[in-house]
């Protein structure tokens, strides 16, 4: 309860106190009339005395005792009535166990609500943090995959460039080898051609020399025309001998040592 509620309660008690005073005055008039003796009236029932005694007990004993306790417990000199009422309301708040219990329950309920709200806020913050962390992890995973894809693409391009370079070098090496072989073949061909020509020249020279040597022959000891024809022509027939005789103007096959014979 608030202080205004306690103030209203005190005001109600004060109003009830004034009502009780007015009722007491009215009862006092009735009692005086009963004392004077109204013969025409019938005696009242004795059962009505009990409420009267209760009212008198409240007025003359309980109310003064309450006022005395109020002044003894709550009143301090120098304070206004409103301040005293305020302090008494605060005191009543502290003295009322039911209100204190209700206030404690409300406080505990407020604390529980506050704790539940704080726990809900913590759970919401935790959930938001987890979602944020999950989103960050997802973004990091996506960035990692993109980086891996980029590295894989770069590695693929680098491998393709390496293979292209190797193929280019291999092609250049193949062409260089072919050019080398072609050059070697050309050189070999030139050398073979030169060798062939040299051999042909040598043979021609040898043939010329042999022909030069074979065109004349000096008769050596123990040689005759037949032997000379056999050595130079490989044929000692009569036809070969006749050709030699004709070339030298000889009438017979007789030769002399030191004689130079033409060999056609």
C-alpha positions as CSV (number, residue, x, y, z in Angstrom):
1,X,0.0,0.0,0.0
2,X,1.1,3.6,-0.7
3,X,1.3,6.4,1.8
4,X,-1.8,8.0,0.4
5,X,-3.8,4.9,1.2
6,X,-2.6,4.9,4.8
7,X,-3.5,8.6,5.0
8,X,-7.0,7.8,3.7
9,X,-7.3,5.1,6.3
10,X,-6.3,7.5,9.1
11,X,-8.8,10.0,7.8
12,X,-11.5,7.3,7.9
13,X,-10.6,6.4,11.5
14,X,-10.8,10.1,12.4
15,X,-14.2,10.3,10.7
16,X,-15.4,7.2,12.5
17,X,-14.2,8.7,15.7
18,X,-16.2,11.8,15.2
19,X,-19.3,9.7,14.3
20,X,-18.8,7.8,17.5
21,X,-18.7,11.0,19.5
22,X,-21.9,12.2,17.9
23,X,-23.5,8.8,18.7
24,X,-22.3,9.1,22.3
25,X,-23.9,12.5,22.6
26,X,-27.2,11.0,21.3
27,X,-27.0,8.1,23.7
28,X,-26.4,10.4,26.5
29,X,-29.6,12.3,25.8
30,X,-31.5,9.0,25.6
31,X,-30.1,7.9,28.9
32,X,-31.1,11.2,30.5
33,X,-34.6,10.8,29.2
34,X,-34.7,7.3,30.7
35,X,-33.5,8.7,34.0
36,X,-36.3,11.3,34.2
37,X,-38.8,8.4,33.9
38,X,-41.1,8.4,31.0
39,X,-44.1,6.4,32.4
40,X,-45.8,6.1,29.1
41,X,-42.9,4.3,27.6
42,X,-42.4,0.6,28.0
43,X,-39.1,-0.6,29.4
44,X,-36.6,-1.5,26.8
45,X,-35.3,-4.9,26.3
46,X,-32.2,-5.8,28.3
47,X,-30.6,-7.2,25.2
48,X,-29.9,-3.6,23.9
49,X,-27.5,-3.0,26.9
50,X,-24.8,-5.1,25.4
51,X,-24.1,-2.9,22.3
52,X,-24.2,0.1,24.5
53,X,-21.6,-1.3,26.8
54,X,-19.5,-2.2,23.8
55,X,-19.8,1.3,22.4
56,X,-18.9,2.8,25.8
57,X,-16.0,0.5,26.1
58,X,-14.7,1.6,22.7
59,X,-15.3,5.3,23.4
60,X,-13.9,5.5,26.9
61,X,-11.3,2.8,27.0
62,X,-10.1,1.7,23.5
63,X,-10.1,5.1,21.8
64,X,-8.1,6.8,24.6
65,X,-5.8,3.9,24.8
66,X,-5.2,4.1,21.0
67,X,-4.6,7.8,21.2
68,X,-2.1,7.2,24.1
69,X,-0.3,4.6,22.1
70,X,-0.2,6.9,19.1
71,X,1.3,9.7,21.1
72,X,3.7,7.3,22.8
73,X,4.9,5.6,19.7
74,X,4.6,8.0,16.8
75,X,4.2,11.6,18.0
76,X,7.3,13.8,18.3
77,X,7.1,17.4,19.4
78,X,7.9,19.9,16.7
79,X,6.3,17.9,13.9
80,X,3.2,18.8,12.1
81,X,0.2,16.6,12.0
82,X,0.8,15.7,8.4
83,X,4.4,14.8,9.1
84,X,3.3,12.7,12.0
85,X,0.6,11.0,9.9
86,X,3.2,10.4,7.3
87,X,5.6,8.8,9.8
88,X,2.8,6.8,11.3
89,X,1.8,5.6,7.9
90,X,5.4,4.5,7.4
91,X,5.4,2.9,10.8
92,X,2.1,1.1,10.0
93,X,3.7,-0.2,6.8
94,X,6.5,-1.6,8.8
95,X,4.2,-3.0,11.6
96,X,1.6,-4.6,9.3
97,X,2.9,-8.1,8.7
98,X,0.3,-8.9,6.1
99,X,1.1,-5.8,4.1
100,X,4.9,-6.5,4.7
101,X,4.4,-10.1,3.5
102,X,2.4,-8.9,0.5
103,X,5.1,-6.3,-0.2
104,X,7.8,-8.9,0.1
105,X,5.9,-11.1,-2.2
106,X,5.5,-8.3,-4.6
107,X,9.2,-7.5,-4.3
108,X,10.1,-11.2,-4.8
109,X,7.7,-11.4,-7.7
110,X,9.3,-8.2,-9.1
111,X,12.7,-9.7,-8.5
112,X,11.6,-13.0,-10.2
113,X,10.1,-11.0,-13.1
114,X,13.3,-9.0,-13.3
115,X,15.4,-12.1,-13.2
116,X,13.2,-13.7,-15.8
117,X,13.5,-10.6,-17.9
118,X,17.2,-10.5,-17.4
119,X,17.5,-14.2,-18.2
120,X,15.3,-13.7,-21.3
121,X,17.4,-10.8,-22.3
122,X,20.6,-12.8,-21.7
123,X,19.1,-15.7,-23.7
124,X,18.2,-13.3,-26.5
125,X,21.7,-11.8,-26.5
126,X,23.2,-15.3,-26.4
127,X,21.0,-16.4,-29.3
128,X,21.9,-13.2,-31.2
129,X,25.6,-13.8,-30.4
130,X,25.3,-17.4,-31.6
131,X,23.5,-16.4,-34.7
132,X,26.1,-13.7,-35.3
133,X,28.9,-16.2,-34.7
134,X,27.2,-18.7,-37.0
135,X,26.8,-16.0,-39.7
136,X,30.4,-15.0,-39.2
137,X,31.5,-18.7,-39.4
138,X,29.4,-19.1,-42.6
139,X,30.9,-16.0,-44.1
140,X,34.4,-17.2,-43.1
141,X,33.7,-20.7,-44.6
142,X,32.4,-19.0,-47.8
143,X,35.5,-16.8,-47.9
144,X,37.7,-19.8,-47.3
145,X,36.0,-21.8,-50.1
146,X,36.3,-18.8,-52.4
147,X,40.0,-18.4,-51.6
148,X,40.5,-22.2,-52.1
149,X,38.7,-22.0,-55.5
150,X,40.8,-18.9,-56.4
151,X,44.0,-20.7,-55.5
152,X,42.9,-23.9,-57.3
153,X,42.1,-21.7,-60.4
154,X,45.5,-20.0,-60.1
155,X,47.2,-23.4,-59.7
156,X,45.3,-24.8,-62.7
157,X,46.2,-21.8,-64.8
158,X,49.8,-22.0,-63.6
159,X,49.9,-25.7,-64.5
160,X,48.4,-25.0,-67.9
161,X,51.0,-22.2,-68.5
162,X,53.7,-24.6,-67.3
163,X,52.5,-27.3,-69.7
164,X,52.2,-24.8,-72.5
165,X,55.8,-23.6,-71.8
166,X,57.0,-27.2,-71.7
167,X,55.2,-27.9,-75.0
168,X,56.7,-24.8,-76.5
169,X,60.1,-25.8,-75.3
170,X,59.6,-29.3,-76.5
171,X,58.4,-28.1,-79.9
172,X,61.4,-25.7,-80.1
173,X,63.7,-28.6,-79.1
174,X,62.1,-30.8,-81.6
175,X,62.5,-28.2,-84.3
176,X,66.1,-27.6,-83.2
177,X,66.7,-31.3,-83.3
178,X,65.2,-31.6,-86.7
179,X,67.2,-28.6,-87.9
180,X,70.3,-30.1,-86.4
181,X,69.6,-33.4,-88.1
182,X,68.8,-31.7,-91.3
183,X,72.0,-29.7,-91.1
184,X,73.9,-32.9,-90.2
185,X,72.2,-34.6,-93.1
186,X,73.1,-31.7,-95.4
187,X,76.7,-31.7,-94.2
188,X,76.8,-35.4,-94.5
189,X,75.3,-35.2,-97.9
190,X,77.8,-32.5,-98.9
191,X,80.6,-34.5,-97.4
192,X,79.4,-37.6,-99.2
193,X,79.0,-35.6,-102.4
194,X,82.5,-34.1,-101.9
195,X,83.8,-37.6,-101.1
196,X,82.1,-39.0,-104.1
197,X,83.4,-36.3,-106.3
198,X,86.9,-36.7,-104.8
199,X,86.7,-40.4,-105.3
200,X,85.5,-39.9,-108.9
201,X,88.3,-37.4,-109.4
202,X,90.7,-39.8,-107.8
203,X,89.4,-42.6,-110.0
204,X,89.5,-40.4,-113.0
205,X,93.0,-39.3,-112.1
206,X,94.0,-42.9,-111.5
207,X,92.4,-44.0,-114.7
208,X,94.2,-41.1,-116.5
209,X,97.4,-42.1,-114.9
210,X,96.9,-45.7,-115.7
211,X,95.9,-44.7,-119.2
212,X,98.9,-42.5,-119.4
213,X,101.0,-45.3,-118.1
214,X,99.2,-47.9,-120.3
215,X,99.6,-45.9,-123.5
216,X,103.3,-46.8,-123.6
217,X,105.3,-49.7,-122.2
218,X,109.1,-50.2,-122.1
219,X,110.0,-53.8,-122.8
220,X,111.8,-55.4,-119.8
221,X,114.0,-58.5,-119.8
222,X,112.2,-61.8,-120.3
223,X,109.1,-60.0,-121.7
224,X,107.5,-60.7,-125.1
225,X,104.5,-59.2,-126.8
226,X,102.1,-61.8,-125.6
227,X,103.0,-61.2,-121.9
228,X,102.7,-57.4,-122.4
229,X,99.2,-57.8,-123.9
230,X,98.2,-60.2,-121.1
231,X,99.4,-57.7,-118.3
232,X,97.8,-54.6,-119.8
233,X,94.7,-56.0,-121.5
234,X,94.2,-59.3,-119.6
235,X,93.9,-60.9,-123.0
236,X,96.7,-62.4,-125.0
237,X,94.7,-63.3,-128.1
238,X,95.8,-62.9,-131.6
239,X,93.4,-60.0,-132.1
240,X,94.9,-58.1,-129.2
241,X,98.4,-58.8,-130.5
242,X,97.4,-57.7,-134.0
243,X,96.1,-54.3,-132.5
244,X,99.4,-53.8,-130.7
245,X,101.4,-54.6,-133.8
246,X,99.3,-52.3,-135.9
247,X,99.8,-49.4,-133.4
248,X,103.6,-49.9,-133.4
249,X,104.0,-50.8,-137.2
250,X,105.4,-54.2,-136.3
251,X,105.3,-57.1,-138.7
252,X,106.0,-59.8,-136.1
253,X,105.7,-60.4,-132.3
254,X,109.4,-60.0,-131.7
255,X,110.3,-57.2,-129.2
256,X,113.7,-56.0,-127.9
257,X,114.6,-55.2,-124.3
258,X,114.3,-51.4,-123.8
259,X,112.0,-51.0,-126.8
260,X,109.0,-48.6,-126.1
261,X,105.7,-50.1,-127.4
262,X,102.5,-48.1,-127.7
263,X,99.5,-49.7,-126.3
264,X,96.3,-48.6,-127.9
